[in-house]
Amino acid sequence: MMREANLDDIKNSINEIRNFDLKDVVEKHVDPDGTLRDTFAGNPLEPTPVAEHPTDVVVTPEPEVAEVIPLVVEAPPIPAFLPPSAVAPALPVPAPEEPEPPAFVPPEVARDAHHGRVGA
C-alpha cells in the first residue's frame, strides 16, 4: 500500500513537470495585464485610426498669464584702457626645465654627433 502511494506521488510529480508551461509563467510575471503583447501584436507601420470628433476629451481653459516685463540692467561702461595699478601683478613664469637626455642614444646618432654631422 505504501509503495503504491509513493508511485502515485511520483506519477503526479512527473505529470506536473510534463504539463508545466514556462512560457505562460514568464508571461504572467513580465506582462500580467497583456499590454506588451497588445503592443507587438499589430503592425507598427500601419496608421492608427483617429476619431473625427472625440467625445471623451475634456477641454480646460488655459490660465491667464500676466504680461512679463523684461528687467533691463545697464552695466557701467568699460574703459578702453586699464592703468597697470588697477590690475593685479602677473605671477612670474618659471623658466622651462632642461629635458633629460635619453637613456639610450642610437649608435648612428652618436657616430654622427662625434664626427660633427648634425641632422644627417
C-alpha positions as CSV (number, residue, x, y, z in Angstrom):
1,M,0.0,0.0,0.0
2,M,2.8,2.4,0.9
3,R,4.6,1.6,-2.2
4,E,1.6,2.4,-4.4
5,A,1.2,5.7,-2.7
6,N,4.8,6.6,-3.4
7,L,4.4,5.6,-7.1
8,D,1.3,7.7,-7.4
9,D,3.1,10.7,-5.9
10,I,6.0,10.2,-8.4
11,K,3.5,9.9,-11.3
12,N,1.7,13.1,-10.2
13,S,5.1,14.9,-9.9
14,I,6.1,13.7,-13.4
15,N,2.7,14.8,-14.9
16,E,3.1,18.3,-13.2
17,I,6.6,18.6,-14.7
18,R,5.3,17.5,-18.1
19,N,2.4,19.9,-18.1
20,F,4.5,22.9,-16.8
21,D,4.4,25.7,-19.3
22,L,7.4,28.0,-18.8
23,K,6.2,30.5,-21.4
24,D,2.9,31.2,-19.6
25,V,4.7,31.5,-16.2
26,V,7.2,34.0,-17.6
27,E,4.5,35.9,-19.5
28,K,2.3,36.2,-16.3
29,H,5.3,37.7,-14.4
30,V,6.6,40.0,-17.2
31,D,3.3,41.2,-18.8
32,P,0.5,40.5,-16.3
33,D,-2.0,42.9,-18.0
34,G,-1.1,42.0,-21.6
35,T,-0.1,45.5,-22.7
36,L,3.2,44.3,-24.1
37,R,1.5,41.5,-26.1
38,D,-1.0,44.1,-27.5
39,T,1.8,46.5,-28.4
40,F,3.6,43.9,-30.5
41,A,0.5,42.2,-31.9
42,G,-0.2,44.9,-34.6
43,N,1.8,46.4,-37.4
44,P,3.7,49.4,-36.0
45,L,3.9,51.0,-39.5
46,E,0.2,50.9,-40.0
47,P,-1.5,54.2,-39.2
48,T,-3.8,54.1,-36.2
49,P,-7.4,55.3,-36.8
50,V,-8.2,58.6,-35.2
51,A,-11.8,59.6,-34.2
52,E,-13.0,62.6,-36.1
53,H,-15.0,64.0,-33.1
54,P,-13.7,62.7,-29.9
55,T,-16.4,62.6,-27.2
56,D,-14.4,61.9,-24.1
57,V,-11.9,64.9,-24.5
58,V,-12.3,67.5,-21.8
59,V,-11.1,70.9,-22.7
60,T,-9.8,73.0,-19.8
61,P,-9.3,76.7,-20.3
62,E,-5.8,78.0,-20.1
63,P,-5.0,80.1,-17.1
64,E,-4.4,83.8,-17.7
65,V,-0.8,84.8,-17.7
66,A,0.2,88.3,-16.6
67,E,2.3,90.2,-19.0
68,V,6.0,89.7,-18.4
69,I,8.1,92.9,-18.4
70,P,11.8,92.2,-19.1
71,L,14.2,93.6,-16.5
72,V,17.0,95.5,-18.1
73,V,20.0,96.4,-16.0
74,E,22.7,98.5,-17.7
75,A,26.3,97.8,-16.8
76,P,28.7,100.7,-16.3
77,P,30.8,101.4,-19.4
78,I,34.1,99.5,-19.7
79,P,37.1,101.8,-20.1
80,A,39.2,101.3,-23.2
81,F,42.4,101.3,-21.2
82,L,43.1,100.0,-17.7
83,P,46.1,101.5,-15.8
84,P,48.6,99.0,-14.6
85,S,47.8,99.9,-11.0
86,A,44.2,98.6,-11.5
87,V,45.3,95.1,-12.4
88,A,46.9,92.5,-10.1
89,P,50.6,91.9,-10.9
90,A,51.2,88.9,-13.1
91,L,52.7,85.8,-11.5
92,P,56.3,85.1,-12.5
93,V,56.6,82.4,-15.2
94,P,59.1,79.7,-14.3
95,A,61.9,79.1,-16.8
96,P,61.4,75.9,-18.8
97,E,63.4,73.0,-17.5
98,E,66.1,71.3,-19.5
99,P,64.8,68.0,-20.8
100,E,66.7,65.0,-19.5
101,P,68.9,63.2,-22.0
102,P,67.6,60.0,-23.4
103,A,68.5,56.8,-21.7
104,F,69.7,55.3,-25.0
105,V,71.3,57.0,-27.9
106,P,71.2,55.1,-31.2
107,P,74.8,54.3,-32.5
108,E,74.3,56.2,-35.8
109,V,73.2,59.4,-34.0
110,A,76.2,59.1,-31.6
111,R,78.6,58.5,-34.5
112,D,77.2,61.5,-36.5
113,A,77.5,63.7,-33.4
114,H,81.0,62.6,-32.8
115,H,82.0,63.4,-36.4
116,G,80.3,66.8,-36.3
117,R,77.4,65.9,-38.6
118,V,74.1,67.2,-37.3
119,G,70.7,66.0,-38.7
120,A,72.3,63.9,-41.4
